């Protein structure tokens, strides 16, 4: 597609439920990043993919968080047993190389 | 020390003013630098890359000082529409392309 697509754009879930967030990067972009941004805060790095592998998962906050990428394209971020502190905007960005990163419009997750 | 540091602001400036932001980085091996702009409740968008020789895009000038490990963004003749949060971005390549975002500097241009 023309840009980075994320779905859903908004997700409200009950505490304890699992959620899946999807990112469809720009075609041909090999690098894919997930970030989290709480209200009024900066970007918090979660995980980086190069192709289908994840050389850096250091930002995942707990073992409830996991992510995968298939076919060097779509990525899914899964949060198990959601907690209220997981509420944030989850942003995905893709890049072909070190020439700038294009962000999706994010998924706003609210855990109630 | 954080890898990338920015003054969070807010910087409140009148229309027409010139304002400058700095961003310091800790890794001397950092390779690529960018400024991003983020409007409220929107995703960050690339404003401009930062080149070693400095670069200008209209009212915006970006500079890199490798010796002191900082980048700067200068905005001349501020417009109301410049109000946003400005994020600096630093890329390293320790094995892979690690990208680090600063927490951003908030700019509010006042009529």
Backbone of each chain as ProteinMPNN parsed JSONL, in Angstrom:
{"seq_chain_A": "XXXXXXXXXXXXXXXXXXXXXXXXXXXXXXXXXXXXXXXXXXXXXXXXXXXXXXXXXXXXXXXXXXXXXXXXXXXXXXXXXXXXXXXXXXXXXXXXXXXXXXXXXXXXXXXX", "coords_chain_A": {"N_chain_A": [[0.82, -1.199, 0.0], [0.184, 2.394, -0.066], [0.965, 3.601, 2.263], [1.834, 3.038, 5.746], [-0.203, 0.769, 7.287], [-2.361, 0.354, 9.987], [-4.256, -1.724, 12.151], [-6.734, -2.657, 14.608], [-7.942, 0.782, 14.47], [-8.838, 1.789, 16.795], [-9.195, 0.226, 19.955], [-11.019, -1.181, 22.474], [-10.8, -2.996, 25.357], [-11.445, -5.539, 27.8], [-9.903, -5.815, 30.973], [-7.539, -8.381, 31.331], [-8.164, -9.753, 29.024], [-6.971, -10.968, 25.813], [-5.265, -9.236, 23.173], [-4.801, -8.451, 19.706], [-2.764, -6.636, 17.594], [-2.367, -5.168, 14.449], [0.005, -4.596, 11.849], [0.645, -3.346, 8.709], [3.17, -2.925, 6.67], [4.838, -0.527, 4.469], [5.113, -1.655, 1.176], [7.921, -3.612, 0.429], [9.534, -2.504, 2.359], [11.955, -3.453, 4.561], [12.604, -3.185, 7.214], [10.932, -3.013, 10.317], [9.23, -1.483, 12.963], [7.95, -1.437, 16.263], [6.347, 0.77, 18.461], [5.345, 2.281, 21.56], [3.159, 4.674, 22.896], [2.274, 6.53, 25.565], [-0.238, 8.755, 26.867], [0.742, 12.03, 26.381], [3.37, 11.372, 26.63], [6.716, 10.331, 25.552], [7.94, 8.368, 22.745], [8.064, 4.912, 23.198], [10.235, 2.382, 22.655], [9.539, -0.865, 21.421], [9.956, -3.283, 19.816], [12.007, -4.506, 17.146], [12.023, -5.464, 13.767], [13.846, -7.093, 11.239], [13.303, -8.042, 8.17], [11.845, -11.149, 8.716], [12.898, -11.691, 11.15], [13.672, -10.821, 14.561], [15.914, -8.834, 15.71], [16.096, -7.217, 17.927], [14.427, -7.246, 20.787], [14.25, -5.903, 23.02], [12.669, -3.943, 24.128], [10.179, -4.908, 24.799], [7.778, -4.957, 27.303], [7.039, -7.007, 29.074], [6.596, -10.576, 29.532], [4.088, -10.896, 28.617], [3.814, -9.665, 26.285], [4.219, -10.125, 22.83], [5.491, -10.506, 19.501], [5.237, -10.993, 16.007], [6.366, -11.483, 12.653], [5.51, -12.103, 9.371], [6.388, -13.435, 6.185], [7.993, -11.297, 5.641], [6.491, -9.066, 5.762], [3.52, -8.279, 6.913], [3.004, -7.56, 10.353], [2.25, -8.69, 13.631], [1.327, -7.637, 16.804], [0.949, -8.979, 19.904], [-0.821, -8.859, 22.902], [-1.128, -10.395, 25.883], [-3.485, -11.194, 28.437], [-4.344, -8.523, 29.205], [-3.565, -5.475, 30.92], [-4.442, -2.519, 32.795], [-2.397, -0.663, 32.629], [-1.423, -1.124, 30.14], [-2.747, 0.428, 28.403], [-2.516, 2.636, 25.76], [-1.197, 4.333, 22.848], [-0.329, 2.385, 20.164], [2.214, 2.318, 17.964], [3.368, 1.678, 14.694], [6.166, 1.503, 12.563], [7.827, 1.647, 9.405], [10.701, 1.032, 7.333], [12.891, 1.349, 4.543], [15.639, 1.543, 4.617], [18.214, 3.429, 6.199], [16.815, 5.923, 5.77], [14.804, 7.382, 6.789], [11.699, 7.003, 8.477], [8.488, 5.706, 8.183], [5.47, 6.189, 9.745], [2.585, 4.371, 10.851], [-0.843, 5.236, 11.561], [-1.461, 4.369, 14.013], [-2.698, 2.321, 16.757], [-5.122, 2.851, 19.081], [-5.248, 1.737, 22.207], [-7.372, 0.833, 24.768], [-7.723, -0.281, 27.955], [-10.099, -1.539, 30.02]], "CA_chain_A": [[0.0, 0.0, 0.0], [0.895, 3.646, -0.154], [1.498, 3.974, 3.564], [1.784, 1.996, 6.763], [-1.576, 0.606, 7.72], [-2.513, -0.335, 11.271], [-5.632, -2.017, 12.512], [-7.756, -1.63, 14.428], [-7.494, 2.118, 14.836], [-9.185, 1.897, 18.208], [-9.576, -1.043, 20.557], [-11.336, -1.164, 23.892], [-10.842, -4.382, 25.806], [-11.539, -5.718, 29.243], [-8.707, -6.293, 31.656], [-7.407, -9.831, 31.338], [-8.354, -10.302, 27.681], [-5.845, -10.86, 24.89], [-5.526, -8.404, 21.991], [-3.849, -8.52, 18.597], [-2.669, -5.412, 16.822], [-1.781, -5.529, 13.166], [0.707, -3.562, 11.099], [0.932, -3.692, 7.323], [4.136, -1.881, 6.316], [4.957, -0.17, 3.066], [5.654, -2.775, 0.411], [9.35, -3.532, 0.173], [10.276, -2.048, 3.543], [12.413, -4.634, 5.283], [12.666, -2.899, 8.648], [9.637, -2.686, 10.919], [9.397, -1.155, 14.378], [6.77, -1.168, 17.092], [6.534, 1.689, 19.569], [4.172, 2.556, 22.38], [3.165, 6.047, 23.381], [1.22, 6.869, 26.514], [-0.71, 10.129, 26.7], [1.665, 13.071, 26.8], [4.721, 10.841, 26.818], [7.486, 10.079, 24.345], [7.834, 7.047, 22.131], [8.758, 3.834, 23.904], [10.566, 1.312, 21.716], [9.128, -2.201, 21.834], [10.621, -4.374, 19.105], [12.45, -4.208, 15.785], [12.135, -6.584, 12.837], [14.531, -6.98, 9.956], [12.685, -9.21, 7.565], [10.993, -11.873, 9.663], [13.569, -11.916, 12.434], [13.623, -9.692, 15.489], [17.208, -8.727, 16.376], [16.016, -6.457, 19.162], [13.125, -7.327, 21.448], [14.566, -5.437, 24.369], [11.683, -3.011, 24.647], [8.926, -5.546, 25.208], [7.759, -4.702, 28.75], [6.893, -8.217, 29.885], [6.365, -11.756, 28.691], [2.721, -10.874, 28.078], [3.912, -9.043, 24.966], [4.973, -10.856, 21.817], [5.247, -10.004, 18.155], [5.784, -11.796, 14.926], [6.254, -10.92, 11.316], [5.512, -13.2, 8.411], [6.559, -13.051, 4.782], [8.684, -10.026, 5.553], [5.508, -8.016, 5.546], [2.616, -7.959, 8.019], [3.43, -7.888, 11.709], [1.201, -8.704, 14.653], [1.745, -7.479, 18.203], [-0.051, -9.606, 20.76], [-0.717, -8.596, 24.34], [-1.956, -11.359, 26.606], [-3.939, -10.826, 29.799], [-4.115, -7.08, 29.242], [-3.671, -4.72, 32.167], [-4.783, -1.115, 32.529], [-1.193, 0.085, 32.253], [-1.128, -1.359, 28.729], [-3.47, 1.428, 27.617], [-1.584, 3.538, 25.077], [-1.25, 4.237, 21.39], [0.723, 1.516, 19.661], [2.6, 2.816, 16.643], [4.244, 0.849, 13.878], [6.876, 2.263, 11.542], [8.648, 0.813, 8.534], [11.773, 1.755, 6.66], [13.677, 0.523, 3.625], [16.991, 1.651, 5.133], [18.33, 4.603, 7.077], [16.425, 7.126, 5.044], [13.569, 7.903, 7.358], [10.763, 5.979, 8.899], [7.101, 6.118, 8.001], [4.615, 5.642, 10.786], [1.151, 4.216, 10.708], [-1.607, 6.168, 12.396], [-1.504, 3.824, 15.364], [-3.875, 1.705, 17.376], [-5.341, 3.365, 20.435], [-5.736, 0.639, 23.041], [-7.888, 1.207, 26.084], [-8.047, -1.456, 28.767], [-11.03, -1.078, 31.065]], "C_chain_A": [[0.851, 1.245, 0.0], [1.538, 4.033, 1.16], [1.478, 2.777, 4.483], [0.367, 1.936, 7.313], [-1.629, -0.172, 9.025], [-3.991, -0.573, 11.553], [-5.678, -2.81, 13.808], [-7.223, -0.263, 14.788], [-7.776, 2.385, 16.314], [-9.607, 0.532, 18.734], [-9.819, -0.833, 22.044], [-11.495, -2.614, 24.329], [-10.936, -4.438, 27.32], [-10.217, -6.244, 29.784], [-8.704, -7.815, 31.669], [-7.592, -10.493, 29.977], [-7.074, -10.164, 26.869], [-6.245, -9.971, 23.713], [-4.431, -8.628, 20.966], [-3.918, -7.229, 17.811], [-1.895, -5.726, 15.55], [-1.115, -4.321, 12.52], [1.036, -4.099, 9.711], [1.885, -2.615, 6.787], [4.07, -1.527, 4.835], [5.648, -1.322, 2.333], [7.139, -2.567, 0.13], [10.179, -3.037, 1.336], [10.659, -3.263, 4.393], [12.436, -4.421, 6.799], [11.292, -2.489, 9.149], [9.833, -2.52, 12.42], [8.03, -1.008, 15.032], [7.188, -0.235, 18.239], [5.222, 1.805, 20.336], [4.288, 3.984, 22.885], [1.974, 6.261, 24.308], [0.921, 8.349, 26.384], [0.32, 11.12, 27.239], [3.102, 12.617, 26.989], [5.425, 10.65, 25.475], [7.256, 8.673, 23.826], [8.673, 6.042, 22.907], [8.978, 2.69, 22.922], [10.131, -0.036, 22.275], [9.971, -3.271, 21.164], [10.944, -3.923, 17.687], [12.528, -5.501, 14.989], [12.982, -6.18, 11.639], [14.11, -8.23, 9.192], [11.752, -9.854, 8.571], [11.638, -12.073, 11.029], [13.573, -10.637, 13.255], [14.944, -9.598, 16.249], [17.141, -8.011, 17.716], [14.581, -6.503, 19.691], [13.206, -6.662, 22.815], [13.512, -4.526, 24.976], [10.374, -3.641, 25.081], [8.853, -5.522, 26.732], [7.634, -5.95, 29.617], [6.639, -9.391, 28.955], [4.913, -11.857, 28.224], [2.709, -10.309, 26.654], [4.719, -9.938, 24.037], [4.625, -10.264, 20.462], [5.848, -10.964, 17.161], [5.584, -11.058, 13.617], [6.389, -12.067, 10.339], [5.664, -12.661, 6.997], [7.28, -11.739, 4.599], [7.749, -8.855, 5.386], [4.722, -7.746, 6.824], [3.201, -8.403, 9.354], [2.226, -7.808, 12.645], [1.841, -8.571, 16.023], [0.62, -8.019, 19.066], [0.219, -9.268, 22.215], [-1.685, -9.558, 25.027], [-2.325, -10.803, 27.975], [-3.722, -9.33, 30.041], [-4.364, -6.491, 30.625], [-3.961, -3.264, 31.819], [-3.557, -0.308, 32.113], [-0.761, -0.169, 30.81], [-1.828, -0.333, 27.835], [-2.492, 2.462, 27.068], [-1.921, 3.516, 23.599], [-0.054, 3.402, 20.949], [0.987, 1.892, 18.2], [3.554, 1.846, 15.968], [4.906, 1.758, 12.843], [7.663, 1.3, 10.673], [9.646, 1.682, 7.791], [12.488, 0.824, 5.694], [15.148, 0.455, 4.067], [17.042, 2.946, 5.922], [17.994, 5.89, 6.342], [15.138, 7.707, 5.577], [12.56, 6.797, 7.552], [9.359, 6.52, 8.737], [6.247, 5.411, 9.028], [3.209, 5.382, 10.277], [0.448, 5.163, 11.659], [-1.891, 5.601, 13.782], [-2.8, 3.12, 15.712], [-3.983, 2.244, 18.788], [-5.99, 2.268, 21.251], [-6.164, 1.179, 24.394], [-8.3, -0.065, 26.807], [-8.9, -0.987, 29.937], [-11.263, -2.181, 32.11]], "O_chain_A": [[2.079, 1.176, 0.058], [2.556, 4.724, 1.17], [1.156, 1.66, 4.079], [-0.185, 2.946, 7.75], [-1.014, -1.231, 9.151], [-4.849, 0.253, 11.241], [-4.749, -3.568, 14.089], [-6.14, -0.162, 15.366], [-7.043, 3.112, 16.983], [-10.291, -0.226, 18.046], [-8.943, -0.37, 22.774], [-12.254, -3.368, 23.72], [-10.554, -3.501, 28.021], [-9.516, -7.014, 29.128], [-9.711, -8.455, 31.971], [-7.225, -11.654, 29.792], [-6.205, -9.352, 27.188], [-7.406, -9.95, 23.305], [-3.292, -8.95, 21.304], [-4.994, -6.783, 17.413], [-0.901, -6.452, 15.571], [-1.591, -3.191, 12.624], [1.629, -5.168, 9.566], [1.447, -1.505, 6.482], [3.343, -2.148, 4.059], [6.633, -1.883, 2.812], [7.562, -1.509, -0.337], [11.406, -3.138, 1.307], [9.798, -3.999, 4.875], [12.302, -5.372, 7.568], [10.58, -1.722, 8.5], [10.516, -3.318, 13.063], [7.081, -0.516, 14.422], [8.219, -0.423, 18.883], [4.148, 1.474, 19.832], [5.369, 4.445, 23.254], [0.819, 6.182, 23.888], [1.731, 9.109, 25.853], [0.716, 11.054, 28.402], [3.949, 13.38, 27.452], [4.821, 10.787, 24.411], [6.484, 7.897, 24.39], [9.835, 6.292, 23.227], [8.022, 2.101, 22.418], [10.327, -0.319, 23.456], [10.623, -4.071, 21.836], [10.257, -3.081, 17.109], [13.037, -6.51, 15.475], [12.852, -5.08, 11.102], [14.515, -9.341, 9.532], [10.955, -9.167, 9.209], [10.998, -12.568, 11.957], [13.49, -9.53, 12.724], [15.092, -10.205, 17.31], [18.029, -8.176, 18.552], [13.666, -5.896, 19.135], [12.329, -6.843, 23.659], [13.461, -4.353, 26.194], [9.537, -2.965, 25.679], [9.766, -6.013, 27.396], [8.073, -5.953, 30.768], [6.486, -9.221, 27.746], [4.551, -12.798, 27.518], [1.73, -10.452, 25.92], [5.774, -10.448, 24.413], [3.598, -9.606, 20.3], [6.831, -11.652, 17.438], [4.761, -10.15, 13.496], [7.282, -12.905, 10.469], [5.151, -11.596, 6.653], [7.202, -11.126, 3.535], [8.148, -7.783, 4.929], [5.21, -7.057, 7.72], [3.806, -9.469, 9.468], [1.325, -6.987, 12.475], [2.776, -9.297, 16.36], [-0.523, -7.57, 18.97], [1.347, -9.377, 22.695], [-2.891, -9.535, 24.783], [-1.57, -10.044, 28.582], [-3.009, -8.932, 30.962], [-5.231, -6.934, 31.378], [-3.749, -2.832, 30.686], [-3.673, 0.633, 31.327], [0.154, 0.485, 30.309], [-1.531, -0.241, 26.645], [-1.738, 3.082, 27.818], [-2.805, 2.784, 23.154], [1.086, 3.682, 21.318], [0.113, 1.797, 17.338], [4.434, 1.27, 16.607], [4.273, 2.672, 12.314], [8.116, 0.257, 11.146], [9.465, 2.89, 7.641], [12.672, -0.357, 5.988], [15.807, -0.572, 3.904], [15.999, 3.497, 6.273], [18.794, 6.825, 6.3], [14.453, 8.451, 4.875], [12.584, 5.78, 6.859], [9.074, 7.658, 9.109], [6.295, 4.188, 9.164], [2.71, 6.079, 9.394], [1.094, 5.821, 12.475], [-2.489, 6.271, 14.624], [-3.835, 3.292, 15.068], [-3.059, 2.114, 19.59], [-7.144, 1.909, 21.018], [-5.416, 1.885, 25.069], [-9.132, -0.829, 26.317], [-8.48, -0.15, 30.737], [-12.014, -1.979, 33.063]]}, "seq_chain_B": "XXXXXXXXXXXXXXXXXXXXXXXXXXXXXXXXXXXXXXXXXXXXXXXXXXXXXXXXXXXXXXXXXXXXXXXXXXXXXXXXXXXXXXXXXXXXXXXXXXXXXXXXXXXXXXX", "coords_chain_B": {"N_chain_B": [[22.83, 8.083, 31.598], [20.566, 9.213, 29.133], [20.112, 7.874, 25.831], [19.3, 9.617, 23.845], [18.562, 12.942, 24.265], [16.254, 15.525, 24.95], [15.081, 18.83, 25.559], [12.055, 19.049, 27.126], [10.364, 21.24, 26.972], [7.376, 23.223, 27.547], [8.027, 25.314, 24.696], [7.03, 28.47, 24.372], [6.275, 30.709, 21.985], [5.971, 33.856, 20.228], [4.129, 34.487, 17.209], [6.078, 34.713, 14.255], [8.5, 34.742, 15.507], [11.859, 33.498, 16.0], [12.957, 30.274, 16.732], [14.849, 27.794, 18.444], [15.805, 24.401, 18.81], [17.628, 21.986, 20.611], [19.21, 18.774, 20.545], [20.718, 16.203, 22.208], [22.975, 13.453, 21.867], [24.227, 10.264, 22.932], [25.826, 8.263, 21.842], [28.703, 8.127, 20.129], [29.106, 6.901, 17.737], [26.87, 7.164, 16.253], [24.907, 7.352, 13.298], [22.88, 8.339, 11.497], [20.546, 11.024, 11.364], [17.536, 12.627, 12.265], [14.764, 14.906, 12.162], [11.559, 14.769, 13.471], [8.089, 15.551, 13.334], [5.35, 15.779, 15.491], [1.985, 16.038, 15.708], [-0.724, 16.772, 17.96], [-2.185, 13.855, 19.148], [-1.628, 12.502, 16.82], [0.326, 10.53, 14.463], [3.964, 10.487, 14.424], [5.694, 12.41, 11.961], [8.026, 12.586, 9.307], [10.097, 15.355, 9.319], [12.558, 16.506, 8.499], [15.711, 15.294, 7.275], [18.967, 15.245, 8.8], [21.95, 16.536, 7.846], [25.534, 16.259, 7.686], [26.694, 18.574, 6.767], [24.84, 20.402, 7.351], [21.533, 21.511, 6.682], [18.827, 23.031, 4.896], [15.382, 23.79, 4.757], [13.18, 25.678, 3.499], [11.768, 27.562, 6.003], [13.026, 26.141, 7.912], [15.952, 24.971, 9.466], [18.42, 22.566, 9.836], [21.043, 21.275, 11.822], [24.115, 19.537, 12.443], [26.326, 18.664, 14.959], [28.99, 16.947, 15.368], [31.203, 16.805, 17.01], [30.397, 17.797, 19.473], [28.255, 16.252, 19.8], [25.485, 16.816, 19.176], [22.326, 17.689, 17.683], [20.532, 20.21, 15.948], [17.574, 22.19, 15.515], [16.297, 24.834, 13.775], [13.78, 27.19, 13.606], [12.497, 29.639, 11.646], [10.606, 32.715, 11.544], [8.149, 31.899, 12.855], [5.081, 30.11, 12.563], [1.596, 29.792, 13.392], [0.811, 27.258, 12.744], [3.045, 25.782, 13.151], [3.023, 24.816, 15.657], [3.551, 22.086, 17.625], [4.924, 18.892, 18.603], [8.353, 18.291, 18.531], [10.457, 15.804, 17.524], [13.604, 14.37, 17.963], [15.648, 12.089, 16.179], [17.823, 9.396, 16.242], [20.047, 7.264, 14.65], [21.756, 4.237, 14.988], [24.211, 1.766, 14.153], [24.939, -0.66, 15.378], [25.425, -3.576, 14.641], [22.774, -3.817, 13.851], [20.227, -1.695, 12.532], [19.631, 0.393, 14.825], [17.16, 2.451, 16.142], [16.597, 5.412, 17.799], [14.385, 7.434, 19.501], [14.033, 10.756, 20.645], [12.305, 12.207, 23.462], [10.922, 14.381, 22.734], [10.275, 17.866, 22.008], [8.094, 20.305, 22.95], [6.42, 22.732, 21.086], [4.738, 25.763, 21.169], [3.182, 28.084, 19.314], [2.231, 31.365, 19.623], [-0.471, 33.597, 18.969]], "CA_chain_B": [[22.488, 9.125, 30.62], [19.723, 8.724, 28.063], [20.777, 7.848, 24.531], [18.915, 10.836, 23.14], [17.918, 13.832, 25.23], [15.696, 16.779, 24.473], [14.352, 19.663, 26.513], [10.638, 18.805, 26.794], [9.612, 22.47, 26.805], [7.052, 23.783, 26.238], [8.536, 26.591, 24.229], [5.925, 29.332, 23.949], [6.881, 31.818, 21.244], [4.987, 34.604, 19.425], [4.221, 34.359, 15.755], [7.154, 35.492, 13.653], [9.756, 34.578, 16.251], [12.784, 32.418, 15.653], [13.127, 29.381, 17.888], [15.806, 26.72, 18.171], [15.828, 23.264, 19.724], [18.794, 21.11, 20.539], [19.027, 17.379, 20.938], [22.043, 15.588, 22.403], [22.998, 12.001, 21.785], [25.35, 9.754, 23.722], [26.655, 7.317, 21.098], [29.499, 8.859, 19.138], [29.082, 6.174, 16.47], [25.573, 7.366, 15.601], [25.14, 7.575, 11.874], [21.859, 9.113, 10.793], [19.816, 11.904, 12.279], [16.321, 13.158, 11.658], [13.764, 15.587, 12.98], [10.176, 14.412, 13.197], [7.084, 16.422, 13.929], [4.17, 15.052, 15.92], [0.853, 16.839, 16.145], [-1.461, 16.147, 19.047], [-2.977, 12.671, 18.818], [-1.294, 12.019, 15.486], [1.594, 9.83, 14.425], [5.088, 11.319, 14.016], [5.969, 12.478, 10.529], [9.365, 13.082, 9.023], [10.215, 16.774, 8.97], [13.743, 16.61, 7.651], [16.938, 14.613, 7.67], [20.022, 16.164, 9.225], [23.194, 16.167, 7.187], [26.733, 16.763, 8.361], [26.99, 19.935, 6.313], [23.706, 21.255, 7.66], [20.604, 21.619, 5.57], [17.757, 23.993, 5.083], [14.164, 23.542, 3.992], [12.309, 26.822, 3.77], [12.024, 28.257, 7.264], [13.629, 25.18, 8.828], [17.373, 24.656, 9.275], [18.913, 21.521, 10.731], [22.502, 21.193, 11.861], [24.705, 18.441, 13.198], [27.636, 18.935, 15.537], [29.471, 15.623, 15.815], [32.185, 16.956, 18.094], [29.662, 17.979, 20.728], [27.188, 15.246, 19.792], [24.115, 17.307, 19.232], [21.718, 18.211, 16.473], [19.671, 21.356, 16.251], [16.539, 22.571, 14.556], [15.984, 26.261, 13.861], [12.57, 27.568, 12.868], [12.395, 31.092, 11.495], [9.287, 33.256, 11.212], [7.214, 30.869, 13.339], [3.661, 30.187, 12.229], [0.728, 29.083, 14.333], [0.767, 25.862, 12.314], [4.268, 25.089, 13.581], [2.786, 24.271, 16.999], [3.622, 20.617, 17.577], [6.076, 18.354, 19.338], [9.437, 17.976, 17.601], [11.217, 14.662, 18.017], [14.836, 14.072, 17.244], [15.81, 10.66, 15.95], [19.223, 9.038, 16.023], [20.176, 5.878, 14.208], [23.074, 3.618, 15.117], [24.253, 0.52, 13.383], [25.674, -1.674, 16.115], [24.891, -4.891, 14.296], [21.576, -3.578, 13.069], [19.886, -0.278, 12.53], [18.864, 0.752, 16.002], [16.592, 3.787, 16.034], [16.22, 5.946, 19.101], [13.653, 8.691, 19.457], [13.96, 11.595, 21.827], [10.943, 12.31, 23.98], [10.257, 15.48, 22.056], [10.187, 19.24, 22.527], [6.799, 20.866, 22.574], [6.424, 24.129, 20.658], [3.442, 26.424, 21.053], [3.308, 29.42, 18.731], [1.111, 32.145, 20.157], [-0.797, 34.723, 18.074]], "C_chain_B": [[21.626, 8.521, 29.518], [20.48, 8.772, 26.747], [20.508, 9.121, 23.745], [18.151, 11.717, 24.127], [17.453, 15.115, 24.567], [15.077, 17.527, 25.641], [12.866, 19.508, 26.187], [9.832, 20.065, 26.518], [8.484, 22.543, 27.828], [7.778, 25.096, 25.965], [7.318, 27.37, 23.73], [6.513, 30.564, 23.28], [5.801, 32.543, 20.454], [5.191, 34.311, 17.942], [5.347, 35.24, 15.233], [8.494, 35.332, 14.334], [10.608, 33.468, 15.64], [13.02, 31.575, 16.901], [14.067, 28.247, 17.489], [15.706, 25.643, 19.236], [17.134, 22.513, 19.536], [18.42, 19.711, 20.996], [20.415, 16.775, 21.07], [21.927, 14.08, 22.336], [24.283, 11.473, 22.406], [26.302, 8.855, 22.931], [27.403, 8.032, 19.976], [29.509, 8.173, 17.778], [27.758, 6.33, 15.734], [25.773, 7.828, 14.172], [24.157, 8.516, 11.201], [21.006, 9.857, 11.797], [18.622, 12.508, 11.543], [15.591, 14.023, 12.671], [12.383, 15.14, 12.511], [9.271, 15.412, 13.891], [5.89, 15.556, 14.3], [3.108, 16.032, 16.4], [0.069, 16.054, 17.181], [-2.33, 14.999, 18.528], [-2.774, 12.182, 17.383], [0.028, 11.266, 15.542], [2.723, 10.794, 14.047], [5.27, 11.271, 12.501], [7.325, 13.11, 10.308], [9.313, 14.543, 8.618], [11.409, 16.965, 8.036], [14.864, 15.732, 8.184], [17.952, 15.67, 8.077], [21.329, 15.692, 8.638], [24.377, 16.858, 7.86], [27.022, 18.209, 8.01], [25.899, 20.92, 6.698], [22.791, 21.35, 6.448], [19.414, 22.471, 5.943], [16.573, 23.595, 4.213], [13.193, 24.654, 4.33], [12.704, 27.505, 5.062], [12.773, 27.387, 8.273], [15.094, 24.917, 8.458], [17.785, 23.622, 10.305], [20.428, 21.481, 10.664], [22.945, 20.046, 12.753], [26.081, 18.874, 13.699], [28.158, 17.633, 16.128], [30.432, 15.752, 16.999], [31.493, 17.057, 19.446], [28.466, 17.052, 20.835], [25.816, 15.855, 20.032], [23.649, 17.678, 17.831], [20.782, 19.343, 16.872], [18.65, 21.555, 15.138], [16.196, 24.032, 14.819], [14.749, 26.529, 13.011], [12.497, 29.087, 12.843], [10.956, 31.481, 11.189], [8.183, 32.256, 11.603], [5.775, 31.168, 12.946], [2.859, 29.439, 13.289], [0.731, 27.581, 14.028], [2.034, 25.085, 12.668], [4.094, 24.471, 14.967], [2.67, 22.75, 16.919], [4.728, 20.191, 18.53], [7.114, 17.904, 18.32], [10.334, 16.918, 18.228], [12.522, 14.537, 17.252], [15.047, 12.567, 17.227], [17.26, 10.384, 15.584], [19.292, 7.566, 15.666], [21.61, 5.416, 14.372], [23.081, 2.351, 14.297], [25.145, -0.485, 14.081], [25.118, -3.036, 15.818], [23.592, -4.777, 13.51], [21.222, -2.117, 13.236], [18.998, 0.074, 13.714], [18.429, 2.206, 15.913], [16.159, 4.249, 17.412], [15.552, 7.299, 18.925], [13.859, 9.452, 20.764], [12.507, 11.701, 22.263], [10.212, 13.523, 23.444], [10.318, 16.81, 22.785], [8.89, 19.835, 22.026], [6.936, 22.352, 22.246], [4.987, 24.623, 20.561], [3.687, 27.825, 20.523], [2.039, 30.194, 19.053], [0.809, 33.322, 19.234], [-0.43, 36.054, 18.7]], "O_chain_B": [[21.924, 7.434, 29.023], [21.374, 9.597, 26.562], [21.392, 9.636, 23.06], [17.192, 11.263, 24.752], [18.152, 15.707, 23.745], [14.603, 16.917, 26.6], [12.458, 19.81, 25.066], [8.761, 20.005, 25.915], [8.623, 21.966, 28.906], [8.092, 25.866, 26.873], [6.661, 26.962, 22.772], [7.174, 31.372, 23.932], [4.817, 31.926, 20.048], [6.279, 33.939, 17.5], [5.548, 36.361, 15.701], [9.519, 35.746, 13.793], [10.13, 32.628, 14.877], [13.252, 32.105, 17.988], [14.073, 27.801, 16.341], [15.542, 25.939, 20.42], [17.667, 22.425, 18.43], [17.452, 19.504, 21.728], [21.206, 16.836, 20.129], [20.903, 13.505, 22.705], [25.306, 12.157, 22.406], [27.463, 8.701, 23.312], [26.803, 8.481, 18.999], [29.876, 8.787, 16.776], [27.546, 5.696, 14.701], [26.688, 8.595, 13.873], [24.552, 9.387, 10.427], [20.774, 9.398, 12.916], [18.699, 12.849, 10.363], [15.78, 13.887, 13.88], [12.083, 15.135, 11.317], [9.637, 16.029, 14.892], [5.467, 14.701, 13.521], [3.309, 16.761, 17.371], [0.181, 14.832, 17.271], [-3.107, 15.165, 17.587], [-3.646, 11.528, 16.81], [0.761, 11.344, 16.528], [2.465, 11.817, 13.411], [5.038, 10.25, 11.854], [7.727, 14.035, 11.013], [8.586, 14.925, 7.7], [11.284, 17.51, 6.939], [14.951, 15.463, 9.382], [17.811, 16.845, 7.738], [21.768, 14.573, 8.902], [24.233, 17.894, 8.509], [27.525, 18.975, 8.832], [26.0, 22.115, 6.419], [23.253, 21.275, 5.31], [19.046, 22.616, 7.109], [16.738, 23.128, 3.086], [12.471, 24.583, 5.325], [13.833, 27.973, 5.208], [13.112, 27.847, 9.363], [15.424, 24.674, 7.297], [17.531, 23.782, 11.499], [21.023, 21.633, 9.597], [22.247, 19.645, 13.684], [26.895, 19.391, 12.933], [27.811, 17.265, 17.25], [30.458, 14.895, 17.882], [31.943, 16.477, 20.434], [27.748, 17.061, 21.835], [25.09, 15.472, 20.949], [24.446, 17.94, 16.93], [20.308, 19.406, 18.006], [18.846, 21.144, 13.994], [15.851, 24.414, 15.937], [14.686, 26.14, 11.845], [12.444, 29.737, 13.887], [10.185, 30.689, 10.647], [7.39, 31.833, 10.762], [5.317, 32.31, 12.989], [3.38, 28.57, 13.987], [0.662, 26.749, 14.933], [2.084, 23.867, 12.501], [4.934, 23.683, 15.401], [1.803, 22.211, 16.231], [5.376, 21.017, 19.172], [6.786, 17.213, 17.355], [10.892, 17.108, 19.309], [12.533, 14.593, 16.023], [14.663, 11.865, 18.162], [17.842, 11.051, 14.728], [18.662, 6.728, 16.311], [22.553, 6.092, 13.96], [22.038, 1.922, 13.802], [26.009, -1.096, 13.454], [24.41, -3.61, 16.645], [23.348, -5.566, 12.597], [21.86, -1.395, 14.003], [17.771, 0.056, 13.615], [19.242, 3.089, 15.638], [15.431, 3.543, 18.108], [16.094, 8.195, 18.277], [13.859, 8.865, 21.846], [11.595, 11.332, 21.523], [9.012, 13.679, 23.673], [10.401, 16.866, 24.012], [8.624, 19.863, 20.824], [7.493, 23.125, 23.024], [4.134, 23.98, 19.949], [4.314, 28.653, 21.184], [0.927, 29.738, 18.791], [1.734, 33.983, 18.761], [-0.636, 37.102, 18.087]]}, "name": "protein", "num_of_chains": 2, "seq": "XXXXXXXXXXXXXXXXXXXXXXXXXXXXXXXXXXXXXXXXXXXXXXXXXXXXXXXXXXXXXXXXXXXXXXXXXXXXXXXXXXXXXXXXXXXXXXXXXXXXXXXXXXXXXXXXXXXXXXXXXXXXXXXXXXXXXXXXXXXXXXXXXXXXXXXXXXXXXXXXXXXXXXXXXXXXXXXXXXXXXXXXXXXXXXXXXXXXXXXXXXXXXXXXXXXXXXXXXXXXXXX"}
